[in-house]
Amino acid sequence: MAGLSKNNNKHACLGRNDRVVLASIMPEKSWFAYEWLFGSPTNYNFYNTLRTIYEKSSKDEIPLILEKAKKQVELDINRSLNYPADKVLKTSRNYVRCCETAPPFCFEILAGIDVKPILAYFQANHNAATELPFPMDLIDQNVSLPTEFTKEFIEEVEALMIRDPELEKYDLSNYFQSINPQKEE
């Protein structure tokens, strides 16, 4: 979305999920924080809505799209959660990649908290079978998949390949890599 906000051009956007992009470029034992890109640990909350607001805006409204996106996110939080948006949006989104073969995973913490001890824990304590940190792996073990998941998964892979025939196999693999293959249905 940085391309959209800087150039007022939606075609400057990649059109890919952030985790897919990061899986392609993040080396093992690395960390990425959105605040490096957006200047604030909480601004990423608004960039998710930016493209939708841009597409609904007239040319006169383009300079105001980020403000409109912020207002829309705050309105959605207040309406959906019945809780003040400023309290919900005080988190910092981070991605860490523990191993080369595992995708980066996202975790959020309160803005201003030192992330380094959390990163050190994740790097030091991960399951060798899944290559996910133990807390993430334990959560994954408690999540069950519906019985039709495999069929739907294959249909989604086929649909992605049809929609984007130039999609490289590595990118396609990264897109679905967050699903734990060790877990039985």
C-alpha positions as CSV (number, residue, x, y, z in Angstrom):
1,M,0.0,0.0,0.0
2,A,3.0,2.3,0.3
3,G,2.9,2.6,-3.6
4,L,-0.7,3.7,-3.4
5,S,-0.2,6.3,-0.7
6,K,3.0,7.8,-2.3
7,N,2.0,7.6,-6.0
8,N,-1.9,7.7,-5.9
9,N,-1.6,4.7,-8.1
10,K,-3.3,1.4,-7.2
11,H,-1.3,-0.4,-9.8
12,A,1.8,0.3,-7.7
13,C,0.5,-2.2,-5.2
14,L,1.6,-5.8,-5.4
15,G,-1.8,-7.4,-4.8
16,R,-0.2,-10.1,-2.6
17,N,-0.7,-10.9,1.1
18,D,2.1,-9.5,3.2
19,R,3.0,-12.9,4.6
20,V,3.5,-14.2,1.0
21,V,5.7,-11.3,0.1
22,L,7.7,-11.6,3.4
23,A,8.1,-15.4,2.9
24,S,9.8,-14.6,-0.4
25,I,12.3,-12.1,0.9
26,M,12.9,-12.7,4.6
27,P,15.9,-14.7,5.5
28,E,16.0,-17.2,8.3
29,K,16.2,-15.7,11.8
30,S,15.0,-12.3,10.7
31,W,12.4,-9.9,11.9
32,F,10.2,-7.3,10.3
33,A,8.1,-4.6,12.0
34,Y,5.6,-2.4,10.1
35,E,6.7,0.6,12.0
36,W,9.9,0.6,9.9
37,L,7.8,1.0,6.8
38,F,5.1,3.3,8.1
39,G,6.9,5.3,10.7
40,S,4.5,4.4,13.5
41,P,3.8,1.0,15.1
42,T,0.0,1.5,14.7
43,N,-0.2,2.9,11.1
44,Y,-0.4,-0.5,9.5
45,N,-4.0,-0.8,10.8
46,F,-5.1,1.9,8.3
47,Y,-3.2,0.7,5.2
48,N,-5.4,-2.4,5.0
49,T,-8.4,-0.2,4.3
50,L,-6.6,2.3,2.1
51,R,-7.1,0.6,-1.2
52,T,-10.8,0.2,-0.7
53,I,-11.2,3.9,0.3
54,Y,-9.0,4.9,-2.7
55,E,-11.3,3.0,-5.2
56,K,-14.4,4.7,-3.8
57,S,-12.9,8.2,-3.8
58,S,-13.1,10.9,-6.4
59,K,-10.0,12.7,-7.7
60,D,-10.7,15.6,-5.4
61,E,-10.7,13.3,-2.3
62,I,-7.4,11.6,-3.1
63,P,-5.3,13.7,-0.8
64,L,-7.6,12.7,2.1
65,I,-7.7,9.0,1.5
66,L,-5.4,8.1,4.5
67,E,-7.5,10.2,6.8
68,K,-10.7,8.6,5.4
69,A,-9.1,5.1,5.9
70,K,-8.3,5.9,9.6
71,K,-11.9,7.1,10.2
72,Q,-13.3,4.0,8.6
73,V,-11.2,1.7,10.6
74,E,-12.1,3.5,13.8
75,L,-15.8,3.4,12.9
76,D,-15.6,-0.3,12.1
77,I,-13.9,-1.1,15.4
78,N,-16.4,0.9,17.4
79,R,-19.4,-0.6,15.6
80,S,-18.1,-4.2,15.6
81,L,-16.5,-4.4,19.1
82,N,-18.4,-1.6,20.9
83,Y,-15.0,-0.6,22.3
84,P,-12.9,2.5,21.8
85,A,-10.8,2.2,18.7
86,D,-7.8,4.0,20.2
87,K,-7.4,1.2,22.8
88,V,-7.6,-1.6,20.1
89,L,-5.2,0.1,17.8
90,K,-2.3,0.4,20.3
91,T,-0.6,-2.7,19.0
92,S,2.6,-3.1,16.9
93,R,2.5,-5.8,14.2
94,N,5.7,-7.8,13.7
95,Y,6.8,-10.8,11.6
96,V,9.5,-13.2,12.5
97,R,11.0,-16.1,10.6
98,C,12.7,-18.7,12.7
99,C,13.7,-21.2,10.0
100,E,14.3,-21.2,6.3
101,T,11.6,-23.7,5.5
102,A,8.9,-22.2,7.8
103,P,7.0,-19.1,6.7
104,P,7.2,-15.9,8.8
105,F,4.5,-15.6,11.3
106,C,2.8,-12.5,12.7
107,F,2.5,-11.5,16.3
108,E,1.2,-8.3,17.8
109,I,2.3,-6.6,21.0
110,L,1.4,-3.4,22.7
111,A,3.2,-0.5,21.0
112,G,6.3,0.6,23.0
113,I,7.0,-2.9,24.5
114,D,10.5,-4.1,23.9
115,V,10.1,-6.8,21.2
116,K,13.7,-8.3,21.5
117,P,13.0,-10.7,24.5
118,I,9.9,-12.0,22.6
119,L,12.0,-12.5,19.4
120,A,14.7,-14.3,21.4
121,Y,12.2,-16.7,22.9
122,F,10.6,-17.5,19.6
123,Q,14.0,-18.1,18.0
124,A,15.2,-20.3,20.8
125,N,12.0,-22.3,21.4
126,H,10.5,-23.8,18.4
127,N,9.2,-27.3,17.4
128,A,11.7,-29.0,15.0
129,A,8.8,-30.8,13.3
130,T,6.7,-27.8,12.4
131,E,9.4,-25.1,12.8
132,L,6.9,-22.9,14.7
133,P,7.6,-21.5,18.1
134,F,6.0,-23.7,20.8
135,P,3.3,-21.2,21.7
136,M,2.2,-21.0,18.1
137,D,2.5,-24.8,17.7
138,L,0.3,-25.4,20.8
139,I,-2.4,-23.1,19.5
140,D,-2.2,-24.9,16.1
141,Q,-2.7,-28.2,17.8
142,N,-6.0,-27.0,19.3
143,V,-7.4,-25.8,16.0
144,S,-9.2,-28.4,14.0
145,L,-9.9,-28.4,10.3
146,P,-13.3,-29.2,8.8
147,T,-13.5,-32.6,7.0
148,E,-13.8,-30.9,3.6
149,F,-10.7,-28.8,4.1
150,T,-8.4,-30.8,1.7
151,K,-10.9,-30.6,-1.2
152,E,-11.4,-26.8,-0.6
153,F,-7.6,-26.3,-0.3
154,I,-7.0,-28.0,-3.7
155,E,-9.7,-26.0,-5.3
156,E,-8.2,-22.8,-3.9
157,V,-4.7,-23.7,-5.3
158,E,-6.3,-24.5,-8.7
159,A,-8.2,-21.2,-8.6
160,L,-5.1,-19.2,-7.8
161,M,-3.2,-20.9,-10.7
162,I,-6.0,-20.1,-13.1
163,R,-6.3,-16.5,-12.0
164,D,-2.6,-15.9,-12.2
165,P,-0.9,-18.3,-14.6
166,E,2.4,-16.5,-14.2
167,L,2.4,-17.2,-10.4
168,E,5.7,-18.9,-9.6
169,K,5.6,-22.2,-7.7
170,Y,7.6,-20.7,-4.9
171,D,5.1,-17.9,-4.4
172,L,2.3,-20.3,-4.5
173,S,4.0,-22.5,-1.9
174,N,4.5,-19.4,0.4
175,Y,0.9,-18.5,0.0
176,F,-0.3,-21.7,1.6
177,Q,2.7,-22.4,3.8
178,S,1.1,-21.1,7.0
179,I,-1.0,-24.2,7.1
180,N,0.6,-26.9,9.3
181,P,1.2,-30.0,7.1
182,Q,2.0,-32.2,10.1
183,K,-1.4,-31.9,11.5
184,E,-3.9,-34.6,10.4
185,E,-7.4,-33.7,9.5
